[in-house]
Structures are given as structure tokens and as C-alpha cells.
Amino acid sequence: MTEKLKTEILDNGLVLLTESIPESEAASYVLRVPHGTIDDPEDRQGLAGMIVEMIVRGAGKYDNRELVYAFENLGIDASESVYQSATSFGAAMLADRLDDSLALTADILRRPWFPEEELEPARQVLAQELAGLEDEPSRLLMLRLGRNFFPAPWGRPSYGNAEGLAAVTLDDVRETYRRRYTLNGAVLSVAGKIDPDHVARSAEKLFGDWTGPKRVLPAETPATTLREHIPFESAQTHIGLAWPMVTVDHDDFLPLRCALGALSGGMSCRLFDEVREKRGLCYSVSASYTGSKYHGGAMCYCGSSNETAQQALDVIVEQLNRVSREGITQTELDRCKIRLKSTLVMSQESTAVHAGQMASDFELFGRVRTMDEILARIDALRLETVNEKIAARPIGPFRLATLGPKELEIDPALLG
């Protein structure tokens, strides 16, 4: 695909990213507002999620149902998501519906009703998600592990906690929106069959006069819980390990990502092969990168029977340490490079993925990278250099979380 990337910054601080894809008949955008779960007061965790639930329940000239119909009647696939440091409003549509969709998003963001009668239904939506964790022990475990690994408030889930949700008032929603929602530092990323100049004029018309202060990140408190066991009567034990990694914009990220690729990502990878296939110690095992512009880490999950859980944990730790000691093989590096490139190339078929990747790139790197640039960096990886980077930044120390009937053992020297 021909890439035509443009970056502009409006006078109010809104960053506009556009990519023209003339051969596509679709268009997509992501508007990321710099307000997320890290901005919630300690006793109002879940407030960011409540604002999003309320913001789509009536805006501009539309009530709750009319707003839903307005998007659906235009064939627009709209979505909202709350992240640690941002709230994202996205949409995908036929290219000739882009202006209409942006106008609806402007209504939602700039003219929300926040109707009193919708407060409790909105609260119940998030409360149901929170309660649903009891039916998803693996998800519950990894959320708790994230809370214990990242410094507060970076480990919070998007729907907060039960106490925080119960405490949120309509005044909290309205006042926080008034004070904290701003486009100063926000990113609007648009990709597809578009005219970038026309999009810029539309963005200026819809959002250009919305001003506000630049976002200030909250103070951090280091996480101190090295291990946690969550008692849970079940036939399975769930295991989570987390350890520090560099952030995505660091020069060492790709080599260390290759270490993760050797450990997890397919049936030929070490964790699947050693823990599941050769020994039959689990039904699921994986490791992946997690983090933000400010913090990086990796997390490993394993679901095992109660009888084999301790051995599964021991083998996982052994495999992680082995990668640090010995590095990876040329075959593993080649396989990881192919997977990275395949994922990148195949994702280019979606305008929504384009828009999301541009927004993420700008947040992480301060600019949008081209596909050729990313592919060149992957191609440039050499085994000797990769293994030098892995040896210089060995895996660990760990944070451990387990969920099941019995706590597992780990060498305390490995925790930190």
C-alpha cells in the first residue's frame, strides 16, 4: 500500500494524523483524549469508565437511543475504550460517511447530556463487568498481577473497584469531565480513502475552539507486593509471573521482544513445547509484552491442574532463566522475524488498524513510523546482537500471583 502520512498540530494542542489509502473504500479514525484510569481519585476508582458510559447516553440533539440509531443508520461501527492514560473513541465506516461520523463524535465529546436517570444503569454496566471476573479467574489473576507489578496508579483496571464505583456521583462525572477532558495533547488519527486537507478543515471546524490545560500525570507510588495468592476453590490453579522490560521506544525493545517470541507465540515456542507438550503440565501457557510509554513489562500466564501447578511453575522459571543464560537460536530468531513481519503486513488491510497504529506510534515515539521503517528494523536483527542484548537484560526479578486452592512455592531470591 502507498503510505501518505501527514501530521499537524492544531492551535488547541490536538494532534491530527492522517494516512491516505486511495485504494480503500473505507475510512476509520481514533480520537484519544488524555484522561484515563490513572486520573481517578483513589476513592473513586472507576470514574473514568463511568464518564465514558455516561458520555454516550445522550449528546447534542440526540437522546440515548437516538444516538445509537444515528451511528447505526449510517453504517458506522463506533466504539469507546478506557485505558490507563487515555480514553479512546473510534469509528469505522464507508469513506463518504466520515464527516457525519466525526460530527457525531464531536457531539459526544463536546455536548454530552449526562442525564441523571442514566447514572445507575451506567454504574450497573461496570459493576457487572467487575462481578464477571469471578467467572473468569485467569483474567482476575492477571489484573491483580498488573496491580502488584506496575506502580500505582498504572495497574488499575478500567472499571475500577466496587467501592470506587459505588461512590461515584453525578457531580463527580460532570465536574471531572469539565475540568479534565481536553484536547490539549489529544490525538485524532484518520486513515482510509480520505483527503487529508479536507479532514484537517473538518477537525478544525469541529474541535478547533475546544481549549483546556495540558494534562499533568499523577504522582506514582511503587508497587511493593512481590507475591500474592488468591484462595479459590477450583480444579485448576492459575499462575502469573511478571518482570520488567524496556518500553517500546527503547533501542533494546526488538531484541528483547525476540526473547519473548522464542518463549511464546506458537506451538513451536519453548513454553508451549516444554510445559504443555513434553510434560503435559498445563492446558494453557503464554508470555507477552505489556506496558505503556512510561513503563514496560512482560507477563506470563499458565493454567494448570492443582496437582501439576507447582511443577509447571518450576519449569516456566527454568525456561525463562535458560533464555537469559543461553539466548535464542537462529531458527527462533528467524521464526520471530517472520511472525512480526506477517502480523504487520496482514494488519495493513484494515483502516481501523492503520488509525490505531498511528495513534499508538505518536504516543510512544512522538511521530508515525512507516511500514518500510519497521520492516527494515526487523530485517536488521542479527543473532549475536540479539543475544548480547538478552544477556545484558536478563529476565527477572519476578512478581508472582497465583489463584487456586493452594499457594505455590518459589525461591524468594527470584522475587523483586
C-alpha positions in Angstrom: 0.0 0.0 0.0 1.1 3.5 -0.7 1.6 5.4 2.5 0.8 9.1 2.6 1.3 10.2 6.2 0.7 13.7 7.5 1.0 15.2 11.0 -0.5 18.5 12.1 -1.0 20.1 15.5 -3.9 22.5 15.9 -3.6 25.6 18.0 -5.5 24.0 20.8 -3.0 21.2 21.1 -4.9 18.5 19.2 -2.6 16.3 17.1 -4.0 15.3 13.8 -2.6 12.3 12.0 -3.8 11.3 8.5 -3.0 8.5 6.1 -4.5 8.5 2.7 -5.2 5.0 1.3 -6.8 5.7 -2.1 -7.5 2.0 -3.0 -9.7 1.5 0.1 -13.4 2.3 0.1 -13.4 2.7 3.9 -12.3 5.2 6.5 -11.5 4.9 10.2 -10.5 7.2 13.0 -9.4 7.1 16.6 -9.6 10.1 18.9 -7.7 9.6 22.1 -8.4 12.0 24.9 -5.6 12.3 27.6 -7.7 11.1 30.5 -7.8 7.5 31.8 -7.8 5.3 34.9 -4.6 6.8 36.3 -6.5 10.1 36.7 -9.2 8.6 39.0 -9.1 9.7 42.7 -8.1 6.8 45.0 -11.7 6.6 46.4 -13.3 7.0 43.0 -11.6 4.2 41.0 -13.9 3.6 38.0 -14.8 7.2 37.5 -13.0 7.3 34.1 -15.1 4.4 33.0 -18.3 6.0 34.3 -17.6 9.1 32.3 -17.4 7.1 29.1 -20.6 5.1 29.9 -22.4 8.4 30.6 -21.0 10.4 27.7 -22.7 8.2 25.1 -26.1 8.2 26.8 -27.3 11.4 25.2 -25.4 14.2 23.4 -26.1 17.1 21.2 -29.6 16.8 19.8 -29.8 13.0 20.4 -31.0 11.1 23.5 -29.6 7.7 24.3 -31.4 5.6 21.8 -31.3 8.3 19.1 -27.6 8.5 19.3 -27.3 4.7 18.8 -29.6 4.9 15.8 -27.7 7.8 14.3 -24.5 5.7 14.2 -26.2 2.5 13.0 -28.3 4.2 10.3 -25.1 5.5 8.8 -23.4 2.1 9.0 -20.8 3.3 11.4 -19.1 0.9 13.7 -18.3 3.0 16.8 -16.5 2.1 20.0 -15.2 3.6 23.2 -12.4 2.2 25.4 -10.8 3.4 28.6 -7.1 2.8 29.0 -4.6 3.7 31.7 -3.7 7.2 30.4 -6.3 7.8 27.7 -9.9 7.3 26.6 -10.3 6.3 23.0 -13.3 7.0 20.7 -13.1 5.1 17.5 -15.2 4.5 14.4 -15.1 2.7 11.0 -17.3 3.5 8.1 -17.6 3.8 4.4 -15.4 6.7 3.4 -18.2 9.0 2.3 -19.7 8.8 5.9 -16.6 10.2 7.6 -17.8 13.8 8.0 -21.1 12.6 9.5 -19.3 10.2 11.9 -16.8 12.9 13.1 -19.7 15.3 13.7 -21.4 12.6 15.9 -18.2 12.1 17.9 -17.9 15.8 18.3 -21.4 15.9 19.8 -20.5 13.1 22.2 -17.3 14.7 23.4 -18.4 18.3 23.4 -22.1 18.3 24.2 -22.8 15.3 26.5 -26.1 15.4 28.5 -25.0 13.3 31.5 -28.7 12.6 32.3 -29.3 11.8 35.9 -31.6 8.9 35.1 -28.7 7.1 33.3 -26.3 7.2 36.2 -27.4 3.9 37.8 -27.7 2.0 34.5 -24.2 3.1 33.6 -22.9 2.1 37.1 -24.5 -1.3 36.7 -22.8 -2.0 33.4 -19.4 -1.5 35.0 -20.4 -3.4 38.2 -21.5 -6.3 36.0 -18.1 -6.4 34.4 -16.4 -6.3 37.8 -18.6 -9.1 39.1 -17.9 -11.1 35.9 -14.3 -11.5 37.0 -15.5 -14.2 39.4 -16.3 -16.3 36.3 -13.0 -15.6 34.6 -10.3 -16.5 37.2 -7.5 -16.2 34.7 -8.5 -12.6 33.9 -8.9 -11.8 37.6 -5.4 -13.2 38.3 -3.7 -11.1 35.6 -5.4 -7.9 36.6 -4.2 -8.5 40.2 -0.7 -9.2 38.9 -0.7 -6.0 37.0 -1.8 -4.1 40.0 1.1 -5.7 42.0 3.6 -5.1 39.3 3.1 -1.6 38.0 3.5 1.5 40.2 0.1 2.9 41.4 -2.0 4.2 39.7 -0.8 2.4 36.5 -2.1 -1.0 37.4 -5.8 -0.2 37.7 -8.5 -2.0 35.7 -10.7 0.2 33.5 -13.9 -0.4 35.6 -12.2 0.4 38.9 -13.3 -1.4 42.1 -16.6 -2.0 43.8 -16.1 0.7 46.4 -15.0 3.3 43.9 -17.9 2.6 41.6 -20.4 2.8 44.4 -19.0 6.2 45.5 -19.2 7.9 42.1 -21.8 10.7 41.9 -23.3 12.6 39.0 -21.4 15.6 40.2 -18.2 13.6 40.1 -18.9 12.7 36.4 -19.8 16.2 35.4 -17.1 18.1 37.3 -14.3 15.7 36.2 -15.4 16.0 32.6 -15.5 19.8 32.9 -12.0 20.0 34.4 -10.1 17.1 32.9 -11.5 16.4 29.4 -9.4 18.5 27.0 -7.9 18.1 23.5 -4.6 19.6 24.6 -2.4 16.6 23.9 -5.2 14.5 22.4 -4.6 12.6 19.1 -7.0 12.3 16.2 -5.8 9.6 13.8 -7.7 9.2 10.5 -6.9 6.6 7.8 -8.6 5.4 4.6 -9.9 6.9 1.4 -9.6 10.5 2.6 -8.5 13.9 1.6 -6.1 14.9 4.4 -6.7 18.6 3.8 -10.4 18.2 4.0 -10.0 16.2 7.2 -7.9 19.0 8.7 -10.6 21.5 7.9 -13.2 19.3 9.4 -11.2 18.8 12.6 -10.6 22.5 12.9 -14.3 23.2 12.5 -15.5 20.5 14.9 -12.7 20.7 17.6 -10.5 23.8 17.0 -12.1 26.0 19.6 -12.1 23.4 22.3 -9.3 24.5 24.6 -8.1 23.5 28.0 -5.0 22.9 30.1 -2.3 20.3 29.3 -2.6 17.1 31.2 -0.4 16.6 34.2 0.4 13.0 35.1 -0.3 11.9 38.7 2.4 11.0 41.2 3.4 7.4 41.3 3.7 5.0 44.3 5.9 1.9 43.8 4.2 -1.4 44.0 5.5 -3.4 46.9 3.6 -6.8 46.7 6.1 -9.3 45.5 3.8 -12.3 45.6 0.1 -12.8 46.2 -2.1 -15.9 46.5 -5.8 -15.6 45.9 -7.7 -18.5 47.5 -10.1 -20.0 45.1 -11.8 -23.4 45.2 -11.3 -24.9 41.8 -9.8 -27.9 40.0 -7.3 -25.6 38.4 -4.5 -23.3 39.6 -3.8 -20.2 37.7 -0.2 -18.8 37.7 1.0 -15.3 36.7 4.6 -14.1 36.5 5.6 -10.5 35.7 9.1 -9.0 35.2 10.5 -5.6 34.0 11.2 -4.8 30.3 12.2 -1.7 28.5 9.5 0.4 26.9 8.6 0.1 23.2 10.6 3.1 22.2 13.9 1.8 23.7 16.6 0.6 21.3 16.7 -2.8 23.0 13.0 -3.5 22.7 13.0 -5.5 19.5 15.9 -7.9 20.6 14.1 -8.4 23.9 10.8 -8.9 22.1 12.6 -11.7 20.2 13.3 -13.4 23.5 9.6 -13.3 24.2 8.9 -14.6 20.7 11.1 -17.7 21.4 9.2 -18.3 24.6 5.7 -17.8 23.4 3.6 -17.2 20.2 3.1 -20.6 18.7 3.1 -24.3 19.2 6.9 -24.5 18.4 7.8 -22.0 21.1 9.6 -23.1 24.3 6.9 -22.6 26.9 4.2 -24.4 24.9 6.6 -27.2 23.9 8.3 -27.7 27.3 5.5 -27.1 29.7 2.5 -28.4 27.8 3.6 -30.8 25.0 6.6 -32.6 26.5 5.4 -32.7 30.2 1.6 -32.2 30.0 1.7 -29.8 32.9 -0.9 -27.3 31.7 -3.7 -26.6 29.3 -2.6 -23.1 28.5 0.7 -21.2 28.8 1.8 -17.9 27.2 4.0 -14.8 27.7 3.6 -11.4 26.2 4.7 -7.8 26.5 2.6 -5.3 28.4 3.3 -1.6 29.1 2.9 2.0 28.1 5.1 4.9 27.2 6.2 5.2 30.8 6.5 1.6 32.0 7.4 -1.7 30.3 7.0 -5.3 31.4 6.3 -8.8 30.4 3.7 -11.2 31.8 3.5 -15.0 31.7 0.2 -16.9 32.3 -0.2 -20.6 32.9 -3.4 -22.6 33.7 -2.7 -26.0 35.3 -4.3 -28.6 37.4 -3.8 -28.4 41.1 -1.6 -31.5 41.1 0.8 -30.2 38.4 0.8 -26.5 39.2 4.0 -26.4 41.3 5.9 -28.4 38.7 4.5 -26.1 35.9 5.8 -23.0 37.7 9.2 -24.6 38.3 9.6 -25.5 34.6 8.4 -22.0 33.5 11.0 -20.3 35.7 13.6 -22.7 34.4 12.8 -21.8 30.8 12.9 -18.1 31.4 16.2 -18.4 33.1 17.6 -20.5 30.3 16.8 -17.9 27.7 18.6 -15.3 29.8 21.7 -17.6 30.2 21.8 -19.1 26.6 20.0 -16.6 24.5 17.9 -17.8 21.5 18.8 -19.8 18.4 19.0 -18.7 14.8 15.8 -20.7 14.0 13.9 -19.0 16.8 15.1 -15.6 15.6 14.1 -16.3 12.0 10.7 -17.5 13.2 10.1 -14.5 15.3 11.1 -12.1 12.5 8.6 -13.8 10.1 5.8 -13.6 12.7 6.5 -9.9 13.4 6.5 -9.1 9.7 3.5 -11.2 8.8 1.4 -9.6 11.6 2.4 -6.2 10.4 1.8 -6.8 6.7 -1.6 -8.5 7.2 -2.8 -5.8 9.6 -2.5 -3.3 6.8 -5.7 -4.5 5.2 -7.7 -2.7 7.9 -8.1 1.1 8.0 -9.1 0.8 11.7 -5.7 -0.9 12.4 -3.9 1.9 10.5 -5.7 4.6 12.5 -4.9 2.8 15.8 -1.3 2.1 15.0 -0.7 5.8 14.0 -2.2 7.0 17.3 -0.1 4.5 19.3 3.1 5.4 17.3 2.7 9.1 18.1 2.1 8.4 21.7 5.1 6.1 22.0 7.6 7.7 19.6 6.3 11.3 19.0 5.9 10.5 15.3 4.3 7.9 13.0 6.7 5.3 11.6 6.3 3.9 8.1 5.9 0.2 7.4 9.2 0.3 5.5 11.0 1.7 8.5 9.5 -1.0 10.8 10.3 -3.8 8.4 13.9 -2.6 8.0 14.4 -2.7 11.7 13.1 -6.2 11.9 15.3 -7.3 9.0 18.4 -5.7 10.6 18.2 -8.0 13.7 21.2 -10.3 14.0 21.5 -13.2 16.3 24.8 -12.2 18.0 23.4 -8.7 18.8 20.1 -10.0 19.9 21.7 -12.5 22.4 24.0 -9.7 23.7 21.0 -7.6 24.5 19.2 -10.5 26.1 22.3 -11.3 28.3 22.6 -7.7 29.3 19.0 -7.6 30.5 18.2 -11.0 32.0 14.6 -11.9 32.7 13.6 -11.1 36.2 13.2 -10.3 39.0 9.6 -11.6 39.2 6.3 -10.7 40.7 4.2 -13.8 41.3 0.4 -14.2 41.6 -1.4 -17.4 41.9 -5.1 -18.3 42.2 -6.4 -21.6 43.3 -6.8 -23.8 46.4 -3.1 -23.9 47.4 -0.2 -21.4 47.4 2.8 -22.3 45.3 6.5 -22.1 46.2 9.2 -20.0 44.6 12.7 -19.1 45.5 12.4 -15.7 47.3 15.7 -14.7 45.7 13.9 -14.6 42.3 11.4 -12.0 43.5 11.9 -8.3 43.5 
